[in-house]
């Protein structure tokens, strides 16, 4: 959000690239189960494994944070479908 606002307001960013904590290790440090999703194919099996515990758990899902910026880009709602707006395919 910070990066998107800087791009929108100033057309540049400064010191806005943040890393994520190691969520699985963080969960374990607090005494709860932690799971990492190694691939898109493993998303639902990993979620099922976490839900089957019946107790709190963290499921770390990889996410390309550059997608946040693409979702914030303006969309030409008058453009033909599939013509390239970031959310129109």
C-alpha positions as a LaTeX table, in Angstrom:
\begin{tabular}{lrrr}
\hline
Residue & $x$ (\AA) & $y$ (\AA) & $z$ (\AA) \\
\hline
Unk1 & 0.00 & 0.00 & 0.00 \\
Unk2 & 2.81 & 2.41 & 0.85 \\
Unk3 & 4.59 & 1.65 & $-2.41$ \\
Unk4 & 1.39 & 2.03 & $-4.44$ \\
Unk5 & 0.69 & 5.40 & $-2.83$ \\
Unk6 & 4.23 & 6.61 & $-3.50$ \\
Unk7 & 3.97 & 5.56 & $-7.15$ \\
Unk8 & 0.61 & 7.26 & $-7.51$ \\
Unk9 & 1.60 & 10.51 & $-5.79$ \\
Unk10 & 5.30 & 10.88 & $-6.63$ \\
Unk11 & 5.80 & 8.56 & $-9.64$ \\
Unk12 & 8.65 & 6.84 & $-7.74$ \\
Unk13 & 9.28 & 4.89 & $-4.56$ \\
Unk14 & 11.87 & 5.04 & $-1.82$ \\
Unk15 & 12.65 & 2.36 & 0.79 \\
Unk16 & 9.33 & 0.56 & 0.41 \\
Unk17 & 10.50 & $-2.98$ & $-0.30$ \\
Unk18 & 9.81 & $-5.01$ & 2.81 \\
Unk19 & 10.41 & $-8.69$ & 3.33 \\
Unk20 & 8.08 & $-11.07$ & 5.08 \\
Unk21 & 8.90 & $-12.76$ & 8.36 \\
Unk22 & 9.40 & $-16.50$ & 8.39 \\
Unk23 & 5.74 & $-17.21$ & 9.18 \\
Unk24 & 6.17 & $-20.94$ & 9.82 \\
Unk25 & 8.94 & $-20.33$ & 12.35 \\
Unk26 & 6.99 & $-17.44$ & 13.87 \\
Unk27 & 3.97 & $-19.70$ & 14.37 \\
Unk28 & 6.09 & $-22.36$ & 16.03 \\
Unk29 & 7.69 & $-19.75$ & 18.30 \\
Unk30 & 4.21 & $-19.02$ & 19.63 \\
Unk31 & 3.40 & $-22.70$ & 20.06 \\
Unk32 & 1.05 & $-23.15$ & 17.11 \\
Unk33 & 1.39 & $-25.19$ & 13.95 \\
Unk34 & 2.93 & $-23.57$ & 10.91 \\
Unk35 & 2.64 & $-24.78$ & 7.34 \\
Unk36 & 4.23 & $-23.54$ & 4.12 \\
Unk37 & 2.55 & $-23.97$ & 0.75 \\
Unk38 & 5.33 & $-25.12$ & $-1.60$ \\
Unk39 & 3.32 & $-24.71$ & $-4.81$ \\
Unk40 & $-0.13$ & $-23.76$ & $-6.08$ \\
Unk41 & $-0.93$ & $-27.45$ & $-6.45$ \\
Unk42 & $-0.35$ & $-27.93$ & $-2.72$ \\
Unk43 & $-2.58$ & $-25.06$ & $-1.55$ \\
Unk44 & $-5.74$ & $-27.05$ & $-0.80$ \\
Unk45 & $-4.00$ & $-30.11$ & 0.69 \\
Unk46 & $-1.99$ & $-27.82$ & 2.98 \\
Unk47 & $-5.11$ & $-25.90$ & 4.02 \\
Unk48 & $-6.89$ & $-29.19$ & 4.70 \\
Unk49 & $-3.99$ & $-30.38$ & 6.84 \\
Unk50 & $-4.10$ & $-27.15$ & 8.87 \\
Unk51 & $-7.89$ & $-27.22$ & 9.25 \\
Unk52 & $-7.88$ & $-30.87$ & 10.30 \\
Unk53 & $-5.83$ & $-29.93$ & 13.37 \\
Unk54 & $-8.87$ & $-28.22$ & 14.84 \\
Unk55 & $-6.70$ & $-25.58$ & 16.47 \\
Unk56 & $-5.01$ & $-22.35$ & 15.42 \\
Unk57 & $-2.43$ & $-22.64$ & 12.67 \\
Unk58 & $-0.66$ & $-20.37$ & 10.23 \\
Unk59 & $-0.46$ & $-21.27$ & 6.56 \\
Unk60 & 2.21 & $-19.30$ & 4.70 \\
Unk61 & 1.22 & $-18.83$ & 1.06 \\
Unk62 & 3.77 & $-17.33$ & $-1.35$ \\
Unk63 & 2.52 & $-14.14$ & $-2.96$ \\
Unk64 & 4.07 & $-11.94$ & $-5.61$ \\
Unk65 & 3.75 & $-8.54$ & $-3.97$ \\
Unk66 & 4.20 & $-6.82$ & $-7.33$ \\
Unk67 & 0.62 & $-7.93$ & $-7.99$ \\
Unk68 & $-0.50$ & $-5.40$ & $-5.38$ \\
Unk69 & 0.72 & $-2.61$ & $-7.64$ \\
Unk70 & $-0.93$ & $-4.11$ & $-10.73$ \\
Unk71 & $-4.24$ & $-4.29$ & $-8.86$ \\
Unk72 & $-3.91$ & $-0.61$ & $-7.96$ \\
Unk73 & $-3.21$ & 0.49 & $-11.54$ \\
Unk74 & $-6.09$ & 2.26 & $-13.28$ \\
Unk75 & $-8.27$ & 0.07 & $-15.45$ \\
Unk76 & $-9.71$ & 1.30 & $-18.73$ \\
Unk77 & $-13.29$ & 0.11 & $-18.23$ \\
Unk78 & $-14.14$ & 1.08 & $-21.80$ \\
Unk79 & $-11.46$ & $-1.15$ & $-23.28$ \\
Unk80 & $-12.52$ & $-4.33$ & $-25.08$ \\
Unk81 & $-12.32$ & $-7.46$ & $-22.95$ \\
Unk82 & $-8.85$ & $-8.97$ & $-22.97$ \\
Unk83 & $-7.18$ & $-5.77$ & $-24.16$ \\
Unk84 & $-4.80$ & $-5.41$ & $-21.28$ \\
Unk85 & $-6.15$ & $-3.60$ & $-18.24$ \\
Unk86 & $-4.39$ & $-5.17$ & $-15.23$ \\
Unk87 & $-7.58$ & $-6.79$ & $-13.94$ \\
Unk88 & $-9.26$ & $-7.39$ & $-17.29$ \\
Unk89 & $-8.19$ & $-10.54$ & $-19.10$ \\
\hline
\end{tabular}
